[in-house]
Structures are given as structure tokens and as C-alpha cells.
Amino acid sequence: MQDALLHGTISCTQVVQHYLANIHAQQHLNAFLSIYEEEALAHAARLDAKFKSGSVGKLAGMVVGIKDVLAYKEHPLQSSSKILAGFTSPYTATAVQRLLDEDAIIIGRQNCDEFAMGSSNENSAFGPVLNALDNTRVPGGSSGGSAVAVQADLCHVSLGSDTGGSVRQPAAFCGVVGLKPSYSRISRHGLVAFGSSFDCIGIFGKNVEDVALVLEVIAGADDMDSTVSQQLVPAYTTALQAPSEKYKVAYIRETIESEVLQPEIKESLEAKLQQLRQAGHTVEAIDFPMLEYCLPAYYILSTAEASSNLSRFDGVRFGHRSNKSTDLTSLYKKTRSEGFGSEVKRRILLGTFVLSASYYDAYYTQAQKVRRMIRDKTKEIFATYDFVLMPTTPTTAFKIGEHTTNPLEMYLADIYSVHANVVGIPGISVPCGIDQQGLPIGLQVIADDFEEMKLLAFADHLMKLK
């Protein structure tokens, strides 16, 4: 597309008009909460002039949507929650600013589960997002709006967030590419905090090349985030060619033999493993008994961090404030009761419980120890193998309302995705066929810390294997 822009066969204005027309035509999907129409068209007009002069940024003409947990100065920011009603961000997230600096066009903010808590995008204060392939099904969560926007051709790429699978799971349900980088690879400055030791900004795209290019732009050190990695950012796009070396690939036996795994997903994964063998790669089954502890460790630790992080939403300084309060204590209680949805309240209560004096050592401290053990065992795997393959999700996209009455069923949708967040390693979901109902299947690949360059090249290779 950039080549066409450089040669003048299309214009940025035409590109933006194309996406705006698609957004308006598919408003029923509920993917966007705000559309920055006039602003995007004005930005496109400026870029058309820059293209004529020949001096444009790496992402010139790329139309991007941002999940409603990323700050964009003088634009609404609500985390899809009533408690932030009317809030306008006073600054721009580092990742968003880096997109703008390279001439990307921000077209709007995207619907998500409230405060990024959910696996189906049914927890938004603005209603559920619909899967574009089947409007009766969920798109996955929490970054459902961001995934559907790419799926339905409403933007080139989207920025989402991944705390326990919130980029990879909806990418699988929507049949697109979803990358969660290593923890600290991308600055979290300007990302509304859910679980601070798990949160990662992630990227959705229709192909690995676009995802690699965006990561190249937004990753790297940032003075505004003391936890971000200082490692240099490689040119990820230069590595995207068929691998010359033969890799050692593992798959976890427990994931493929699980009773909860949908048969078509198992068949697709086994077929892809066979293709890798035929391409000359070493593919071996391994046991990872600690897999069953990833989900409980994640939910104990992430809810504890959520309980702490969400204490700042109290009705005093910004957002919703209850008009039924009589004193300061009732202001806090009534504001939070009125402003937060049921899933957010559930996680705050669970997190407060595991952090309480009576249970801190029994739950929180133990979960931290388990997290370290899981990381150590995972690092041992990567001492032998280049990649680990597993399903992204146990099923394809389920019906809207199917799991809303049973939170445990909903949490089990994250059974394969939380591993990468607990350990802090990069993971990517790529499309891997469809089931008997025509719904997309996602294949997940995880790699060692900061191995995104190798991971992206391998993911691209996987998508092209026939």
C-alpha cells in the first residue's frame, strides 16, 4: 500500500475514506467507541502532501485503531467503564505517540471488556462486540473490538493489551494475527493498569509483516516507564524470510491430549506439526506438569494487582462521582458500586481477599513462589527448544451469553494463553484453519525472553507452510 501511495496511484485520503466507510457500514459490530473522522482525514491530507515531497515515516498511511485502555491526549479514555464517564486523557501513551511520530493515522478508540477484564468482550459498559464472521458469537476478549476491527477491515492494525491472553485469544477467535511481546518490551506508559506485572501492549494485524513493523516502531526504552527494557530494538522486518536453519520445536503433551480441547483444533495443530516435520524441523512432545498451575497462579496474582491498581478510581479526582453519598466513605462506596461492572467488582473482591492479612501468605505469597517455579521450568524448555507450539484457545468462538453465568467457565478460556503472561515471554497467535462451522482456529507459538525477531520469522513461516 505504501508503494501505491509513493507512486500516487492512491492517496492517504482515499485510504482513510475507505476505512471510514467500512466502519459506518458495520457499526452493528460495536467495535469502535469513538471515530476520529475529521482528525483522521486532516492527518491524511497532510500526509498526501508529505508523500509528494518524499519524506514520510515508516508507518505513513497505516490506519490504526487503539483499545480503550490507551491514553491519547485530548481524546476520551474510559476503559469501557461507567466509572470513567466523561474522562479525557491529559497525555498520550508512549506507544501511541511513537505511532504518530512515524506518520500512522489513529482512526478511533475500540471497545473492550471493562478495564481489560474478560475473555469475551461481553463486560463492556457499551455492550458486547460482535464477531464479524458470526454475529451470534463473541470475538474474544478483552481486546475484542481491536480484533474485530482488523478482522472486518475497519483499520490496518490495532493496538490492544494482553494481561492473560487478551490479544492472542481474540486473534484466534477472529482469524487474525495477534502478538504479545516479552514483558517490558513495549513501554506501559499511558496504558491503564490492570495487573502491572502481567500487562503488555500487543498488536493485531492481518499478516506478520505489519505486526513486525509496528513492533519495530513502538518497542524500546522510555524515560516515562521505569520497568521497560533497555535492550536495543532490532529491525524485526528484516528477519521475515523462510528460515535457513532447522528449528527444534516442542509441543506440550498435556495441551493436545486435554479433554477440553475441541477436536478440530487438535486436528489442525497435529497437521501443522506434521508440516513442520516435513519441512525438516525437529518436532517433539514434552511434558509440562506445571501447566495446570498457570491459571490459578495468574488469577490470584492478577486480581491482587487489580485490587491495588483500581483503588485510584474513587470518584474524587476524575470520572463518575455518585450523587447519593452523605460523607467521604459513602462517596467511595457508592461511586465504585455504581461505576464498576460485575466482573470488575468480582476481581477486586477476589484480589482484596487474597491480599488480606489472614490469607496473604496462604494465597498471594504461595502464588508468587509458583510463578517463579513455572518460569524456571519454562526457561529449562527453551534451553533445549527454540519454540513451543500449543493451541491458543480450547475452543473456537463461543455463543454470546454462553458462559456469562459461570465465571469459572469463562476463565478456562484462558487456559493456554496465561502461561506466556505468568512467565513474561513473547507469544503469538496465527490463523490455523477453520472448524466445521467455519470459525477460525488459532495456533499459538511461544519463545524465550526477547526472541521476538525469531518468533515473528517462524510465525510467518508457519502461515506460509502448505
Secondary structure, DSSP 4 states (H G I P E B T S, - for coil): -HHHHHTTSS-HHHHHHHHHHHHHHTGGG--EEEE-HHHHHHHHHHHHHHHHHT---TTTT-EEEEETTB--TTSB--TT-GGGTT-B-SS--HHHHHHHHTT-EEEEEE--SGGG--SSS---TT-PPPPSS-TTB---SSSHHHHHHHHTTS-SEEEEEESSSTTHHHHHHHTSEEEE--TTSB--TTBPPSSTTT-EEEEEESSHHHHHHHHHHHBS--TT-TTS--SPPP-GGGG-S--SSPPEEEEEHHHHS-TTS-HHHHHHHHHHHHHHHHTT-EEEEE--TTHHHHHHHHHHHHHHHHHHHGGG-SSSSSS---SS-SSHHHHHHHHHHHHS-HHHHHHHHHHHHHHSTTTIIIIIIHHHHHHHHHHHHHHHHHTT-SEEEEES-SSSPPBTTSSTT-HHHHHGGGTTTHHHHHHT--EEEEEEEE-TTS-EEEEEEE-STT-HHHHHHHHHHHHH--
